[in-house]
Amino acid sequence: MPRLELLGALLAARLANKVKAIVDLKRPPQVFFWTDSKITLHWIKGSNKRWKSFVSNRVTELQSLCDTSAWAHCPGKQNPADFLSRGVNVEILLNGDLWWKGPQFLREVDFPTDTGNDDASISLHDISDELKKTSDYSPLTFTVLNENSFIDGILKISNNYMSIIRVMCYVLRFIHNVKNIERLTGNLTIKELQRAEIYLVQQDESGILRVGGRLKYSDLSLDEKHSIVLPDKHPLTLIIVRYYHLKYLHVGSNALLYHIRRKFWIIDGRNVCQKLVFQCITCFKNKPVLESQIMGDLPRERVTPSFPFCYVGIDFCGPFHIKFKNQRKGVLNKVYVCIFVCLSTKAIHLDFVSDLTSDAFIACLKRFFSRREKSSKIFSDNAKNFGGASTELKKLYKMVSHPNETLANFLLSENIEWKFIPPKSPNGGLWEAGVKSFKHHLERVIGNAHLTLEEFLTIILEIESVLNSRPLTPLSTKFDNFETLSPGHFLIGRPLTSIVEPDLLNISENRLSKWKKLRNIVNKFGGCGKKII
């Protein structure tokens, strides 16, 4: 019916223009149009781009034929045209003035140009059928920002996420100091940083958009239970992804997505992370081209359940050049990194070795056994696999295999079996992959810089923490299953980069769940250990 009303209005406009063209008047006549359809009047006075083709084309033609201000609303009871469309009794037609003289308000000297037209009385349901369907927007977006908006200006300052957060902190601090007597001064606080971050990612004045899920009563933090939803193509999202990629030492796309999902849930996040890692120039330069390898059966130590570092693969990496603080000149010293890889849990242990003597390597083994647990078998490459460049591994082979060497006697006294893989075999792929992963992060972090011993130790331990927090299984796409298995779960029960659990010692046990009780027992055991020490 509204379409028919619109066709009637268009016909009236066409007839009015034809009459004006035929009748020769000294001055152009002023024509007024009246309709009892509020929907038609809403279409005529509104934009023609909001509607579907049928309504849009006719509104466009109608607006070109006459001025929209010439249209006004006429109540249905005062519209004589209703007599023709609805029908009327003959007596009413003869005795009434509506058909013969028109509506009462037209007989006044200054009749109103609008009688009771109210767009508020038109509901969205009445016009929703003719609204044009648009797919160029998403309900999961940030606050609608124009090109010169404040947030866009903040994002153009830097592509470093923490720099943007700090700038936002000082902006909010300035606003606070202007409005309040108590002024905020000094260094930025954690609360200010969190407030600035929330301000940047909030959807509108109501707050931020988070995912749902069924983890409401879990012990996880709010960000882990209900991650903040971010759109995939927003500039701030790309800045956040780049920040996490650099923070975790140029991790791959799978591990990058895992670290991000502990706080943010990016729409199509896997593709976003893969695209950023692919576009990272540093990662692209250091990514080697690998050949495919025919895989054989896994050895018994790889498929037999055991405690962490029961069966270990060992390899040397280096030399690396470092400097000591007490040196007057920039003389560089060679050091090596010994990599221990658990064959069962894929956990990695890194430690430095000052030289290739048996005493230095035995000290490294003692530190490893003290921090982890004594291994029953140690595997390494066979010295016949290497050329002249691998002198350090040949020395290692000689130290272990020769019965008179100090290292061989130490292993025998500790009841540790040392095995070499067969010559020219690919059985050492696990610890070779550990060397590759270690160099992946080390080369991207230090580049050509020469570090001190303390700085070098700090870097390799941070790399160890990142490698032991890498996911061993594919990440789930469900927002209520963000956690994945990592080597850190076998070592400390969680990734080494995870958030610290809350203190449960001061909470009554009858208020704790089964999992919380278990964690409370572990915490109490740790407290007893501290008292004994």
Secondary structure, 3 states (H helix, E strand, C coil): CHHHHHHHHHHHHHHHHHHHHHCCCCCCCCCCEEECCHHHHHHHHCCCCCECHHHHHHHHHHHHHCCHHHEEECCHHHCCCHHHHHCCCHHHHHHCCHHHHCCHHHHCCCCCCCCCCCHHHCCHHHHHHHECCCCCCCCCCCCCCCCCCHHHHHHCCCCCHHHHHHHHHHHHHHHHHHHCCCCCCCCCCHHHHHHHHHHHHCCECCECCECCCCCCCCCCCHHHHCCEEECCCCHHHHHHHHHHHHHCCCCCHHHHHHHHCCCEEECCHHHHHHHHHHHCHHHHHCCCCCCCCCCCCCCHHHHCCCCCCCEEEEEEEEEEEEECCCCCCCCCEEEEEEEEEECCCCCEEEEEECCCCHHHHHHHHHHHHHHCCCCCEEEECCHHHCCCCCHHHHHHHHHHHCCCCHHHHHHHHCCCEEEECCCCCCCCHHHHHHHHHHHHHHHHHHCCCCCEHHHHHHHHHHHHHHHCCCCCCCCCCCCCCCCCCCHHHHHCCCCCCCCCCCCCCCCCHHHCCHHHHHHHHHHHHHHHHHHHC
